[in-house]
């Protein structure tokens, strides 16, 4: 399975100032596979330590801070040499061994010639505690679910993926590409980007088996709630988690605590909500008061929307049956287009350094789905779950903030166009949002490069 993060790992390997690497990401997003595949491709040998499966290895780190001794013990335990530059040492489920996380500092300071990469399912929780990791002594790489473009490559549509990457200009996509891309996108909204679910679909073509895997992943997350949260927060996290689809199905998608449980108050649920956010399972998107920089300076922390880390998980958690795939464009508009919004958010998060925000005003109610920071601009983004793109919110925002808004962005099932300062990005091009925005701001309009569809 192709993962674009291999390129980032190669860059880390070849860096002159390389530090130990920490891979962060939700459970079953493919961190372990990615590191092992990277080791297979780039190193003479790989030594893989899993602290959850083999807790005895933690003793090597708790009894000594001497890197040479730790290396010697691991080499003997695995009967495998750990050599500088040519061996990749993987420390998996490192959250089960805090001493190993601390030891990364000593690898950085005293043995930087060793290539060490760590990963863990709930590292976000651990890293949220300031004293739990060596500040400035490690590098981070967050692994997300497969993007739509990665899904295309996994689903035997390399030609469509190559076509997307060939786009260099703002003009309509030919129907020979546009229609197949939209059909593939419908399937992506069903499976999402969790690697095991995608692999099951690609291998068997049985969408119900892929759906079962997603259900099992959701159950695994709820077991994590019970295992790692305090007894008082566990039921609250479960209620918040299960309420996300219904919250997103409302016209005004602002998160309402009363919709979690009658009488619920923010102060009673904020710890559970923070846990879910730190674990990377949900995205907390704050309302912004205006398009200023830095974008975080204008957050209204009392108003936010919640989305899941993966659109397939949201679809499964909502109980939407996979058969919706065959019902025209219904899938895009289910529960007020929330699947489509979640998909677009996932694509934006992998391309821009700042988490998107949203903008809304009341009486009358106008809401722009997302605000993104592109270089030194804050741009409004509207997501339409179909070809009907009628709506006043994006225009109202542009009227209010005309000087700060050189470009408005709309995602829909319509084709790629630039009409004045309104850029319509087809949903299937969400992975190329940054590129499309850059082209639109430059006003480029030559012809698209064409690639013959493979038979």
C-alpha positions, 0 to 999 in steps of 0.5 A: 500500500502506497503511503506518502509519509515514506517520503517524510521518513526518507527525509528524516533518515538523510537529515544532517541534524536527525533526532529520534523520531516519534510517530503519532496517530490513532490506533490502527492508522498504520504506524507500525506497518509504515515503520517496518516497511520503511526499515525493509526499504531503507535499512540493512536490518530492523530491530522491532521492540513492542512494549505492549506485547513484550513488557519485559523489554522495558527493564532495559530502559528503566535500569539504565540511561546508558545508550550503549548498554541499552543497545547491547542488551537489545542486540543480545535479546534479539540476536540481531546487531544494532549498527549506527546508520544501517539499522532501524530501531523501532520502539512501538507502543512506547507509551507503555514504557515512559522510561523509553520515551525519556531515553530518546533524549540520551539517544539524541545527545549521546548517540545520534548516529543510531536511527531510532523511531518510536510510535504508540497508539495513545501517544497524544495523551502522553505528549499532552503532559509537559513533563512526559517527553524530552523537549527539543530532543525528538522530531514528530510525524503525525500519521493520518488515515489514507488520503483519497489519492492514496486510496486510489492507488490502493484501489487499482486506480493509479491512472486516476491518482497520476491524473490528479497529480498532473493538474497544473491549471484551473479548468474543468476536468474531462468527463473521462476522469471526472466521473470515475473519480466521483464514483471512487470518492463515494467508495472512499466515504464508505471505507474511509482511510483506515488501512485495514478496512481499505485493504479488505475492500481492495482484496475482497471487494466485499464492502460488508467485510470492510464495514465489519473491520470499521466496527471492530476498530470503533469497539477497540477505541471504546475499550481504550476509553475504559482502559486508559480513562478515569472511571468518572470520565469514561462514560462521559467520553463514550457519550460524547463520542456517540453523539458526534453524528447527531451533533453534525446532523443539526443545521447549526453544527456547533457542539451542544453539551445538552445534546450529549445528555440532558442537563450536561454542562461543559465543566463536567465534560471538558476533561473527557472531551480533552482526552478524545482530542489529545488522543487524536480521535476527534478534531475540535474546530473552534469558531473564529471571530474574524480572519486575522493572523495568527488564526488561533488568536481569534478563537471563540473557545466557547463555540466549536464543532467536532469531527472524527479522525476518519470519514469511514469511522464517522459513517460507521458510527452513524449507522449509515449502511454501505448500500448508500454507495449505490444510491446516486449522490445521496451519500454526499448529503447524508446527515446534512452533508457531514460525511462530505465536511469530515472528508474535506476537513481531513484533506485540509488538515494534511495540507495546512499547518494550522487546524481550520476554524469556522465562522458563524453569526446569528440572527440571521444565521450564517455559517462558513464551514471552515477558515484556513490559513494559506500563507499569510491569508485566511480564506473561507471554505464552504462545503456543498454536498452535491451540485446544488451550490446555492447559499448566502453564507460565503457571500455574506462573509466576503461582504463583511471581510471584503479586504481580507478575502481575495479568494473564496473556496467552495467544494462541491460535485461541480467541476473545477472552475474559477469565477471571479474570486470564487474557486470551485474545487470538486470534492475529488480534488480535495487533496490538491486544495493547496495547489488549486488555491495557489494556482487560482491566486496566480491566475494561471489558466493554460490547458491541463496535461492529459494522461490516457486512461489505462485499460 
